[in-house]
Amino acid sequence: MPRLYRSVRAFLLVAVGLAGCGPQPSGVPIVRQDPSYNAEQVPDPLPPTRLGLWRDGSKVKPGDTVEDSLEVFPRPRNAAVFYDPPSVFSKEFRAKGWDNGREGFGVIATKGVVVLALRIEYDVPRDRPDDLVEQYEREHGQPDSRVEDGPSAYWFWDREPYRLAICRTSDADGRIVVVSAVGLGSAMDAIGLGKGTATADAALARTLLSEQGASADAP
């Protein structure tokens, strides 16, 4: 069962401690964790950065206001909304975002300033992940690291103290899902979007697929 659930809010909750965006064994519960990421880990003020998530010629970057970010990614009509950050974030943080089953967007912020922004696109064309990677390569050069194994692939651009990440995975029906995220590297680590976590996640994906294949072939 893919770790990418049908809402950004669920993705953010599950990602904490469960490593990124690859498959997840069925029956794994969403477990609340004691807050371990607090506002003291956020630079004040946040330094400027070119890393950001593009949409229709505009960009959301760490340090933007929540209001400005939701002008770039406005909530579509009838989209569900959420306000709860992952439990790993302390009470100083707030989340805001939406999901309409085709796309979702959310931010985690403190003092009204974005420290992490995440976009999820469901059932995209097969060439969408490569097109997105090429777009960011034109702006930031080759990714600093890449992890690929089985149905999951990750690309990372690190510009201290920030990280831009793209993740490609697929659901149980083979439909491609893409996650794009940008934020403080420490905040990205908190939701499982780091190279080390991605490596473990890709290995888990391969193992699960192997087990499922063996089960399907069993008499």
Biotite code that builds the C-alpha atoms (Angstrom):
import biotite.structure as struc

atoms = struc.array([
    struc.Atom([0.000, 0.000, 0.000], chain_id="A", res_id=1, res_name="MET", atom_name="CA", element="C"),
    struc.Atom([1.602, 3.303, -1.018], chain_id="A", res_id=2, res_name="PRO", atom_name="CA", element="C"),
    struc.Atom([2.655, 5.682, 1.705], chain_id="A", res_id=3, res_name="ARG", atom_name="CA", element="C"),
    struc.Atom([1.149, 8.508, -0.320], chain_id="A", res_id=4, res_name="LEU", atom_name="CA", element="C"),
    struc.Atom([-2.384, 8.681, 0.979], chain_id="A", res_id=5, res_name="TYR", atom_name="CA", element="C"),
    struc.Atom([-5.181, 10.625, -0.662], chain_id="A", res_id=6, res_name="ARG", atom_name="CA", element="C"),
    struc.Atom([-4.499, 13.879, 1.147], chain_id="A", res_id=7, res_name="SER", atom_name="CA", element="C"),
    struc.Atom([-1.515, 16.080, 1.894], chain_id="A", res_id=8, res_name="VAL", atom_name="CA", element="C"),
    struc.Atom([-2.472, 16.118, 5.551], chain_id="A", res_id=9, res_name="ARG", atom_name="CA", element="C"),
    struc.Atom([-2.308, 12.335, 5.734], chain_id="A", res_id=10, res_name="ALA", atom_name="CA", element="C"),
    struc.Atom([0.985, 12.349, 3.861], chain_id="A", res_id=11, res_name="PHE", atom_name="CA", element="C"),
    struc.Atom([2.513, 14.798, 6.302], chain_id="A", res_id=12, res_name="LEU", atom_name="CA", element="C"),
    struc.Atom([1.325, 12.766, 9.267], chain_id="A", res_id=13, res_name="LEU", atom_name="CA", element="C"),
    struc.Atom([2.497, 9.433, 7.918], chain_id="A", res_id=14, res_name="VAL", atom_name="CA", element="C"),
    struc.Atom([5.814, 10.762, 6.651], chain_id="A", res_id=15, res_name="ALA", atom_name="CA", element="C"),
    struc.Atom([6.990, 11.556, 10.162], chain_id="A", res_id=16, res_name="VAL", atom_name="CA", element="C"),
    struc.Atom([9.043, 8.595, 11.266], chain_id="A", res_id=17, res_name="GLY", atom_name="CA", element="C"),
    struc.Atom([7.905, 6.475, 8.327], chain_id="A", res_id=18, res_name="LEU", atom_name="CA", element="C"),
    struc.Atom([10.438, 7.660, 5.754], chain_id="A", res_id=19, res_name="ALA", atom_name="CA", element="C"),
    struc.Atom([9.340, 9.641, 2.757], chain_id="A", res_id=20, res_name="GLY", atom_name="CA", element="C"),
    struc.Atom([6.987, 8.620, 0.000], chain_id="A", res_id=21, res_name="CYS", atom_name="CA", element="C"),
    struc.Atom([7.524, 4.975, -0.890], chain_id="A", res_id=22, res_name="GLY", atom_name="CA", element="C"),
    struc.Atom([5.240, 1.998, -0.248], chain_id="A", res_id=23, res_name="PRO", atom_name="CA", element="C"),
    struc.Atom([4.102, 1.201, 3.260], chain_id="A", res_id=24, res_name="GLN", atom_name="CA", element="C"),
    struc.Atom([3.180, -2.219, 4.648], chain_id="A", res_id=25, res_name="PRO", atom_name="CA", element="C"),
    struc.Atom([-0.552, -2.584, 5.140], chain_id="A", res_id=26, res_name="SER", atom_name="CA", element="C"),
    struc.Atom([-1.740, -2.255, 8.697], chain_id="A", res_id=27, res_name="GLY", atom_name="CA", element="C"),
    struc.Atom([0.916, 0.261, 9.777], chain_id="A", res_id=28, res_name="VAL", atom_name="CA", element="C"),
    struc.Atom([-0.895, 2.772, 12.007], chain_id="A", res_id=29, res_name="PRO", atom_name="CA", element="C"),
    struc.Atom([-0.392, 6.513, 12.044], chain_id="A", res_id=30, res_name="ILE", atom_name="CA", element="C"),
    struc.Atom([1.325, 6.981, 15.395], chain_id="A", res_id=31, res_name="VAL", atom_name="CA", element="C"),
    struc.Atom([1.549, 10.356, 17.062], chain_id="A", res_id=32, res_name="ARG", atom_name="CA", element="C"),
    struc.Atom([5.069, 11.246, 18.151], chain_id="A", res_id=33, res_name="GLN", atom_name="CA", element="C"),
    struc.Atom([6.293, 13.569, 20.845], chain_id="A", res_id=34, res_name="ASP", atom_name="CA", element="C"),
    struc.Atom([7.353, 16.896, 19.295], chain_id="A", res_id=35, res_name="PRO", atom_name="CA", element="C"),
    struc.Atom([11.061, 16.890, 18.467], chain_id="A", res_id=36, res_name="SER", atom_name="CA", element="C"),
    struc.Atom([11.272, 19.787, 16.009], chain_id="A", res_id=37, res_name="TYR", atom_name="CA", element="C"),
    struc.Atom([10.915, 23.158, 17.684], chain_id="A", res_id=38, res_name="ASN", atom_name="CA", element="C"),
    struc.Atom([11.112, 26.792, 16.681], chain_id="A", res_id=39, res_name="ALA", atom_name="CA", element="C"),
    struc.Atom([14.637, 27.137, 18.088], chain_id="A", res_id=40, res_name="GLU", atom_name="CA", element="C"),
    struc.Atom([15.819, 25.148, 15.060], chain_id="A", res_id=41, res_name="GLN", atom_name="CA", element="C"),
    struc.Atom([14.486, 27.814, 12.680], chain_id="A", res_id=42, res_name="VAL", atom_name="CA", element="C"),
    struc.Atom([16.940, 30.649, 11.818], chain_id="A", res_id=43, res_name="PRO", atom_name="CA", element="C"),
    struc.Atom([15.616, 34.101, 12.636], chain_id="A", res_id=44, res_name="ASP", atom_name="CA", element="C"),
    struc.Atom([15.389, 35.684, 10.175], chain_id="A", res_id=45, res_name="PRO", atom_name="CA", element="C"),
    struc.Atom([15.313, 33.014, 7.487], chain_id="A", res_id=46, res_name="LEU", atom_name="CA", element="C"),
    struc.Atom([18.019, 33.698, 4.893], chain_id="A", res_id=47, res_name="PRO", atom_name="CA", element="C"),
    struc.Atom([16.896, 34.313, 1.284], chain_id="A", res_id=48, res_name="PRO", atom_name="CA", element="C"),
    struc.Atom([16.923, 31.429, -1.192], chain_id="A", res_id=49, res_name="THR", atom_name="CA", element="C"),
    struc.Atom([16.198, 30.719, -4.842], chain_id="A", res_id=50, res_name="ARG", atom_name="CA", element="C"),
    struc.Atom([14.838, 27.260, -4.043], chain_id="A", res_id=51, res_name="LEU", atom_name="CA", element="C"),
    struc.Atom([11.083, 27.113, -4.314], chain_id="A", res_id=52, res_name="GLY", atom_name="CA", element="C"),
    struc.Atom([8.053, 25.397, -5.815], chain_id="A", res_id=53, res_name="LEU", atom_name="CA", element="C"),
    struc.Atom([6.895, 26.805, -9.155], chain_id="A", res_id=54, res_name="TRP", atom_name="CA", element="C"),
    struc.Atom([3.300, 27.169, -10.307], chain_id="A", res_id=55, res_name="ARG", atom_name="CA", element="C"),
    struc.Atom([2.174, 29.223, -13.305], chain_id="A", res_id=56, res_name="ASP", atom_name="CA", element="C"),
    struc.Atom([5.247, 31.439, -13.264], chain_id="A", res_id=57, res_name="GLY", atom_name="CA", element="C"),
    struc.Atom([5.184, 32.127, -9.507], chain_id="A", res_id=58, res_name="SER", atom_name="CA", element="C"),
    struc.Atom([7.150, 30.466, -6.742], chain_id="A", res_id=59, res_name="LYS", atom_name="CA", element="C"),
    struc.Atom([6.676, 29.541, -3.073], chain_id="A", res_id=60, res_name="VAL", atom_name="CA", element="C"),
    struc.Atom([9.881, 29.732, -1.034], chain_id="A", res_id=61, res_name="LYS", atom_name="CA", element="C"),
    struc.Atom([10.846, 29.288, 2.615], chain_id="A", res_id=62, res_name="PRO", atom_name="CA", element="C"),
    struc.Atom([10.456, 32.661, 4.278], chain_id="A", res_id=63, res_name="GLY", atom_name="CA", element="C"),
    struc.Atom([7.277, 33.550, 2.369], chain_id="A", res_id=64, res_name="ASP", atom_name="CA", element="C"),
    struc.Atom([4.128, 34.275, 4.304], chain_id="A", res_id=65, res_name="THR", atom_name="CA", element="C"),
    struc.Atom([1.410, 31.655, 4.492], chain_id="A", res_id=66, res_name="VAL", atom_name="CA", element="C"),
    struc.Atom([-0.971, 34.035, 2.736], chain_id="A", res_id=67, res_name="GLU", atom_name="CA", element="C"),
    struc.Atom([1.406, 34.614, -0.174], chain_id="A", res_id=68, res_name="ASP", atom_name="CA", element="C"),
    struc.Atom([2.035, 30.887, -0.592], chain_id="A", res_id=69, res_name="SER", atom_name="CA", element="C"),
    struc.Atom([-1.693, 30.200, -0.847], chain_id="A", res_id=70, res_name="LEU", atom_name="CA", element="C"),
    struc.Atom([-2.015, 32.879, -3.498], chain_id="A", res_id=71, res_name="GLU", atom_name="CA", element="C"),
    struc.Atom([0.445, 30.907, -5.624], chain_id="A", res_id=72, res_name="VAL", atom_name="CA", element="C"),
    struc.Atom([-1.360, 27.636, -4.823], chain_id="A", res_id=73, res_name="PHE", atom_name="CA", element="C"),
    struc.Atom([-4.961, 28.763, -4.247], chain_id="A", res_id=74, res_name="PRO", atom_name="CA", element="C"),
    struc.Atom([-7.461, 26.280, -2.868], chain_id="A", res_id=75, res_name="ARG", atom_name="CA", element="C"),
    struc.Atom([-9.677, 24.883, -5.641], chain_id="A", res_id=76, res_name="PRO", atom_name="CA", element="C"),
    struc.Atom([-13.424, 24.777, -5.138], chain_id="A", res_id=77, res_name="ARG", atom_name="CA", element="C"),
    struc.Atom([-14.557, 21.802, -3.042], chain_id="A", res_id=78, res_name="ASN", atom_name="CA", element="C"),
    struc.Atom([-11.017, 20.941, -1.941], chain_id="A", res_id=79, res_name="ALA", atom_name="CA", element="C"),
    struc.Atom([-10.659, 19.639, 1.615], chain_id="A", res_id=80, res_name="ALA", atom_name="CA", element="C"),
    struc.Atom([-8.584, 21.793, 3.972], chain_id="A", res_id=81, res_name="VAL", atom_name="CA", element="C"),
    struc.Atom([-6.303, 20.940, 6.876], chain_id="A", res_id=82, res_name="PHE", atom_name="CA", element="C"),
    struc.Atom([-4.645, 22.894, 9.647], chain_id="A", res_id=83, res_name="TYR", atom_name="CA", element="C"),
    struc.Atom([-2.687, 20.363, 11.723], chain_id="A", res_id=84, res_name="ASP", atom_name="CA", element="C"),
    struc.Atom([1.073, 19.929, 11.276], chain_id="A", res_id=85, res_name="PRO", atom_name="CA", element="C"),
    struc.Atom([2.712, 16.547, 11.865], chain_id="A", res_id=86, res_name="PRO", atom_name="CA", element="C"),
    struc.Atom([2.971, 15.774, 15.557], chain_id="A", res_id=87, res_name="SER", atom_name="CA", element="C"),
    struc.Atom([6.773, 15.854, 15.390], chain_id="A", res_id=88, res_name="VAL", atom_name="CA", element="C"),
    struc.Atom([6.503, 19.653, 15.120], chain_id="A", res_id=89, res_name="PHE", atom_name="CA", element="C"),
    struc.Atom([6.090, 21.574, 18.367], chain_id="A", res_id=90, res_name="SER", atom_name="CA", element="C"),
    struc.Atom([3.149, 23.818, 19.236], chain_id="A", res_id=91, res_name="LYS", atom_name="CA", element="C"),
    struc.Atom([4.864, 26.893, 17.743], chain_id="A", res_id=92, res_name="GLU", atom_name="CA", element="C"),
    struc.Atom([4.152, 25.524, 14.256], chain_id="A", res_id=93, res_name="PHE", atom_name="CA", element="C"),
    struc.Atom([0.976, 25.681, 12.220], chain_id="A", res_id=94, res_name="ARG", atom_name="CA", element="C"),
    struc.Atom([-0.018, 24.013, 8.971], chain_id="A", res_id=95, res_name="ALA", atom_name="CA", element="C"),
    struc.Atom([-2.396, 25.088, 6.267], chain_id="A", res_id=96, res_name="LYS", atom_name="CA", element="C"),
    struc.Atom([-3.273, 23.421, 3.018], chain_id="A", res_id=97, res_name="GLY", atom_name="CA", element="C"),
    struc.Atom([-5.791, 21.691, 0.792], chain_id="A", res_id=98, res_name="TRP", atom_name="CA", element="C"),
    struc.Atom([-6.363, 18.546, -1.247], chain_id="A", res_id=99, res_name="ASP", atom_name="CA", element="C"),
    struc.Atom([-8.906, 17.849, -3.978], chain_id="A", res_id=100, res_name="ASN", atom_name="CA", element="C"),
    struc.Atom([-7.936, 14.289, -4.911], chain_id="A", res_id=101, res_name="GLY", atom_name="CA", element="C"),
    struc.Atom([-6.045, 15.405, -8.014], chain_id="A", res_id=102, res_name="ARG", atom_name="CA", element="C"),
    struc.Atom([-3.548, 17.716, -6.372], chain_id="A", res_id=103, res_name="GLU", atom_name="CA", element="C"),
    struc.Atom([-2.702, 18.918, -2.897], chain_id="A", res_id=104, res_name="GLY", atom_name="CA", element="C"),
    struc.Atom([-0.615, 21.668, -1.361], chain_id="A", res_id=105, res_name="PHE", atom_name="CA", element="C"),
    struc.Atom([0.344, 22.520, 2.194], chain_id="A", res_id=106, res_name="GLY", atom_name="CA", element="C"),
    struc.Atom([2.788, 24.567, 4.247], chain_id="A", res_id=107, res_name="VAL", atom_name="CA", element="C"),
    struc.Atom([4.226, 24.314, 7.722], chain_id="A", res_id=108, res_name="ILE", atom_name="CA", element="C"),
    struc.Atom([4.932, 27.700, 9.252], chain_id="A", res_id=109, res_name="ALA", atom_name="CA", element="C"),
    struc.Atom([5.911, 29.458, 12.441], chain_id="A", res_id=110, res_name="THR", atom_name="CA", element="C"),
    struc.Atom([5.116, 33.110, 13.178], chain_id="A", res_id=111, res_name="LYS", atom_name="CA", element="C"),
    struc.Atom([3.279, 33.161, 9.847], chain_id="A", res_id=112, res_name="GLY", atom_name="CA", element="C"),
    struc.Atom([6.464, 32.357, 7.896], chain_id="A", res_id=113, res_name="VAL", atom_name="CA", element="C"),
    struc.Atom([6.800, 29.223, 5.764], chain_id="A", res_id=114, res_name="VAL", atom_name="CA", element="C"),
    struc.Atom([9.532, 26.779, 6.788], chain_id="A", res_id=115, res_name="VAL", atom_name="CA", element="C"),
    struc.Atom([8.352, 23.943, 4.528], chain_id="A", res_id=116, res_name="LEU", atom_name="CA", element="C"),
    struc.Atom([6.028, 23.748, 1.511], chain_id="A", res_id=117, res_name="ALA", atom_name="CA", element="C"),
    struc.Atom([4.829, 20.537, -0.101], chain_id="A", res_id=118, res_name="LEU", atom_name="CA", element="C"),
    struc.Atom([2.883, 19.756, -3.271], chain_id="A", res_id=119, res_name="ARG", atom_name="CA", element="C"),
    struc.Atom([1.445, 16.386, -4.277], chain_id="A", res_id=120, res_name="ILE", atom_name="CA", element="C"),
    struc.Atom([0.155, 15.500, -7.752], chain_id="A", res_id=121, res_name="GLU", atom_name="CA", element="C"),
    struc.Atom([-1.874, 12.329, -8.283], chain_id="A", res_id=122, res_name="TYR", atom_name="CA", element="C"),
    struc.Atom([-2.142, 10.160, -11.404], chain_id="A", res_id=123, res_name="ASP", atom_name="CA", element="C"),
    struc.Atom([0.220, 12.269, -13.522], chain_id="A", res_id=124, res_name="VAL", atom_name="CA", element="C"),
    struc.Atom([1.463, 11.458, -17.054], chain_id="A", res_id=125, res_name="PRO", atom_name="CA", element="C"),
    struc.Atom([4.522, 9.206, -17.131], chain_id="A", res_id=126, res_name="ARG", atom_name="CA", element="C"),
    struc.Atom([6.814, 12.004, -18.275], chain_id="A", res_id=127, res_name="ASP", atom_name="CA", element="C"),
    struc.Atom([5.700, 14.491, -15.597], chain_id="A", res_id=128, res_name="ARG", atom_name="CA", element="C"),
    struc.Atom([8.417, 13.581, -13.028], chain_id="A", res_id=129, res_name="PRO", atom_name="CA", element="C"),
    struc.Atom([11.232, 13.912, -15.599], chain_id="A", res_id=130, res_name="ASP", atom_name="CA", element="C"),
    struc.Atom([9.813, 17.192, -16.896], chain_id="A", res_id=131, res_name="ASP", atom_name="CA", element="C"),
    struc.Atom([9.698, 18.556, -13.346], chain_id="A", res_id=132, res_name="LEU", atom_name="CA", element="C"),
    struc.Atom([13.269, 17.467, -12.626], chain_id="A", res_id=133, res_name="VAL", atom_name="CA", element="C"),
    struc.Atom([14.449, 19.086, -15.868], chain_id="A", res_id=134, res_name="GLU", atom_name="CA", element="C"),
    struc.Atom([12.702, 22.320, -14.914], chain_id="A", res_id=135, res_name="GLN", atom_name="CA", element="C"),
    struc.Atom([14.594, 22.513, -11.634], chain_id="A", res_id=136, res_name="TYR", atom_name="CA", element="C"),
    struc.Atom([17.852, 21.409, -13.268], chain_id="A", res_id=137, res_name="GLU", atom_name="CA", element="C"),
    struc.Atom([17.639, 24.404, -15.593], chain_id="A", res_id=138, res_name="ARG", atom_name="CA", element="C"),
    struc.Atom([17.391, 26.654, -12.567], chain_id="A", res_id=139, res_name="GLU", atom_name="CA", element="C"),
    struc.Atom([19.660, 24.939, -10.029], chain_id="A", res_id=140, res_name="HIS", atom_name="CA", element="C"),
    struc.Atom([21.878, 22.550, -11.979], chain_id="A", res_id=141, res_name="GLY", atom_name="CA", element="C"),
    struc.Atom([22.148, 18.813, -11.499], chain_id="A", res_id=142, res_name="GLN", atom_name="CA", element="C"),
    struc.Atom([20.665, 17.379, -8.273], chain_id="A", res_id=143, res_name="PRO", atom_name="CA", element="C"),
    struc.Atom([23.149, 16.993, -5.448], chain_id="A", res_id=144, res_name="ASP", atom_name="CA", element="C"),
    struc.Atom([21.909, 13.449, -4.904], chain_id="A", res_id=145, res_name="SER", atom_name="CA", element="C"),
    struc.Atom([19.503, 10.944, -6.402], chain_id="A", res_id=146, res_name="ARG", atom_name="CA", element="C"),
    struc.Atom([18.041, 7.734, -5.003], chain_id="A", res_id=147, res_name="VAL", atom_name="CA", element="C"),
    struc.Atom([16.160, 5.313, -7.236], chain_id="A", res_id=148, res_name="GLU", atom_name="CA", element="C"),
    struc.Atom([14.985, 1.791, -6.582], chain_id="A", res_id=149, res_name="ASP", atom_name="CA", element="C"),
    struc.Atom([11.834, 0.034, -7.692], chain_id="A", res_id=150, res_name="GLY", atom_name="CA", element="C"),
    struc.Atom([8.749, 2.273, -7.863], chain_id="A", res_id=151, res_name="PRO", atom_name="CA", element="C"),
    struc.Atom([10.307, 5.195, -5.959], chain_id="A", res_id=152, res_name="SER", atom_name="CA", element="C"),
    struc.Atom([12.834, 7.802, -7.046], chain_id="A", res_id=153, res_name="ALA", atom_name="CA", element="C"),
    struc.Atom([14.076, 10.905, -5.261], chain_id="A", res_id=154, res_name="TYR", atom_name="CA", element="C"),
    struc.Atom([16.023, 13.966, -6.426], chain_id="A", res_id=155, res_name="TRP", atom_name="CA", element="C"),
    struc.Atom([17.581, 16.417, -3.932], chain_id="A", res_id=156, res_name="PHE", atom_name="CA", element="C"),
    struc.Atom([19.039, 19.907, -4.315], chain_id="A", res_id=157, res_name="TRP", atom_name="CA", element="C"),
    struc.Atom([20.750, 21.099, -1.119], chain_id="A", res_id=158, res_name="ASP", atom_name="CA", element="C"),
    struc.Atom([21.514, 24.771, -0.614], chain_id="A", res_id=159, res_name="ARG", atom_name="CA", element="C"),
    struc.Atom([22.244, 25.283, 3.057], chain_id="A", res_id=160, res_name="GLU", atom_name="CA", element="C"),
    struc.Atom([20.163, 25.623, 5.103], chain_id="A", res_id=161, res_name="PRO", atom_name="CA", element="C"),
    struc.Atom([17.503, 24.567, 2.569], chain_id="A", res_id=162, res_name="TYR", atom_name="CA", element="C"),
    struc.Atom([16.587, 21.516, 0.494], chain_id="A", res_id=163, res_name="ARG", atom_name="CA", element="C"),
    struc.Atom([14.409, 21.007, -2.562], chain_id="A", res_id=164, res_name="LEU", atom_name="CA", element="C"),
    struc.Atom([13.146, 17.453, -3.119], chain_id="A", res_id=165, res_name="ALA", atom_name="CA", element="C"),
    struc.Atom([11.149, 15.648, -5.767], chain_id="A", res_id=166, res_name="ILE", atom_name="CA", element="C"),
    struc.Atom([9.786, 12.163, -5.213], chain_id="A", res_id=167, res_name="CYS", atom_name="CA", element="C"),
    struc.Atom([8.190, 9.899, -7.808], chain_id="A", res_id=168, res_name="ARG", atom_name="CA", element="C"),
    struc.Atom([6.253, 6.838, -6.739], chain_id="A", res_id=169, res_name="THR", atom_name="CA", element="C"),
    struc.Atom([3.210, 4.863, -7.854], chain_id="A", res_id=170, res_name="SER", atom_name="CA", element="C"),
    struc.Atom([0.050, 3.607, -6.231], chain_id="A", res_id=171, res_name="ASP", atom_name="CA", element="C"),
    struc.Atom([-1.268, 0.055, -6.144], chain_id="A", res_id=172, res_name="ALA", atom_name="CA", element="C"),
    struc.Atom([-2.802, 0.488, -9.606], chain_id="A", res_id=173, res_name="ASP", atom_name="CA", element="C"),
    struc.Atom([0.428, 1.743, -11.137], chain_id="A", res_id=174, res_name="GLY", atom_name="CA", element="C"),
    struc.Atom([-0.630, 5.376, -11.315], chain_id="A", res_id=175, res_name="ARG", atom_name="CA", element="C"),
    struc.Atom([2.245, 7.798, -10.913], chain_id="A", res_id=176, res_name="ILE", atom_name="CA", element="C"),
    struc.Atom([2.283, 10.206, -7.976], chain_id="A", res_id=177, res_name="VAL", atom_name="CA", element="C"),
    struc.Atom([4.746, 13.096, -7.626], chain_id="A", res_id=178, res_name="VAL", atom_name="CA", element="C"),
    struc.Atom([5.658, 14.947, -4.443], chain_id="A", res_id=179, res_name="VAL", atom_name="CA", element="C"),
    struc.Atom([7.622, 18.218, -4.556], chain_id="A", res_id=180, res_name="SER", atom_name="CA", element="C"),
    struc.Atom([8.804, 19.867, -1.369], chain_id="A", res_id=181, res_name="ALA", atom_name="CA", element="C"),
    struc.Atom([11.079, 22.680, -0.291], chain_id="A", res_id=182, res_name="VAL", atom_name="CA", element="C"),
    struc.Atom([12.107, 23.824, 3.157], chain_id="A", res_id=183, res_name="GLY", atom_name="CA", element="C"),
    struc.Atom([14.727, 23.982, 5.830], chain_id="A", res_id=184, res_name="LEU", atom_name="CA", element="C"),
    struc.Atom([16.812, 20.827, 5.608], chain_id="A", res_id=185, res_name="GLY", atom_name="CA", element="C"),
    struc.Atom([16.091, 20.051, 9.248], chain_id="A", res_id=186, res_name="SER", atom_name="CA", element="C"),
    struc.Atom([12.331, 20.356, 8.666], chain_id="A", res_id=187, res_name="ALA", atom_name="CA", element="C"),
    struc.Atom([12.581, 18.173, 5.553], chain_id="A", res_id=188, res_name="MET", atom_name="CA", element="C"),
    struc.Atom([14.415, 15.563, 7.601], chain_id="A", res_id=189, res_name="ASP", atom_name="CA", element="C"),
    struc.Atom([11.597, 15.704, 10.144], chain_id="A", res_id=190, res_name="ALA", atom_name="CA", element="C"),
    struc.Atom([9.071, 14.504, 7.545], chain_id="A", res_id=191, res_name="ILE", atom_name="CA", element="C"),
    struc.Atom([11.425, 11.947, 6.021], chain_id="A", res_id=192, res_name="GLY", atom_name="CA", element="C"),
    struc.Atom([12.603, 13.833, 2.917], chain_id="A", res_id=193, res_name="LEU", atom_name="CA", element="C"),
    struc.Atom([16.357, 13.333, 3.170], chain_id="A", res_id=194, res_name="GLY", atom_name="CA", element="C"),
    struc.Atom([18.855, 11.183, 1.289], chain_id="A", res_id=195, res_name="LYS", atom_name="CA", element="C"),
    struc.Atom([19.378, 8.696, 4.105], chain_id="A", res_id=196, res_name="GLY", atom_name="CA", element="C"),
    struc.Atom([15.663, 8.224, 4.637], chain_id="A", res_id=197, res_name="THR", atom_name="CA", element="C"),
    struc.Atom([15.048, 7.936, 0.906], chain_id="A", res_id=198, res_name="ALA", atom_name="CA", element="C"),
    struc.Atom([17.660, 5.183, 0.603], chain_id="A", res_id=199, res_name="THR", atom_name="CA", element="C"),
    struc.Atom([15.956, 3.192, 3.345], chain_id="A", res_id=200, res_name="ALA", atom_name="CA", element="C"),
    struc.Atom([12.554, 3.877, 1.830], chain_id="A", res_id=201, res_name="ASP", atom_name="CA", element="C"),
    struc.Atom([13.612, 2.683, -1.624], chain_id="A", res_id=202, res_name="ALA", atom_name="CA", element="C"),
    struc.Atom([15.042, -0.499, -0.130], chain_id="A", res_id=203, res_name="ALA", atom_name="CA", element="C"),
    struc.Atom([11.764, -1.074, 1.705], chain_id="A", res_id=204, res_name="LEU", atom_name="CA", element="C"),
    struc.Atom([9.856, -0.585, -1.540], chain_id="A", res_id=205, res_name="ALA", atom_name="CA", element="C"),
    struc.Atom([11.974, -3.200, -3.321], chain_id="A", res_id=206, res_name="ARG", atom_name="CA", element="C"),
    struc.Atom([11.566, -5.660, -0.465], chain_id="A", res_id=207, res_name="THR", atom_name="CA", element="C"),
    struc.Atom([7.811, -5.213, -0.336], chain_id="A", res_id=208, res_name="LEU", atom_name="CA", element="C"),
    struc.Atom([7.459, -5.667, -4.072], chain_id="A", res_id=209, res_name="LEU", atom_name="CA", element="C"),
    struc.Atom([9.546, -8.827, -3.933], chain_id="A", res_id=210, res_name="SER", atom_name="CA", element="C"),
    struc.Atom([7.397, -10.200, -1.130], chain_id="A", res_id=211, res_name="GLU", atom_name="CA", element="C"),
    struc.Atom([4.193, -9.321, -2.969], chain_id="A", res_id=212, res_name="GLN", atom_name="CA", element="C"),
    struc.Atom([5.483, -10.998, -6.111], chain_id="A", res_id=213, res_name="GLY", atom_name="CA", element="C"),
    struc.Atom([6.401, -14.141, -4.218], chain_id="A", res_id=214, res_name="ALA", atom_name="CA", element="C"),
    struc.Atom([2.960, -14.175, -2.602], chain_id="A", res_id=215, res_name="SER", atom_name="CA", element="C"),
    struc.Atom([1.244, -13.787, -5.972], chain_id="A", res_id=216, res_name="ALA", atom_name="CA", element="C"),
    struc.Atom([3.251, -16.711, -7.399], chain_id="A", res_id=217, res_name="ASP", atom_name="CA", element="C"),
    struc.Atom([2.556, -18.981, -4.453], chain_id="A", res_id=218, res_name="ALA", atom_name="CA", element="C"),
    struc.Atom([0.154, -21.900, -5.092], chain_id="A", res_id=219, res_name="PRO", atom_name="CA", element="C"),
])
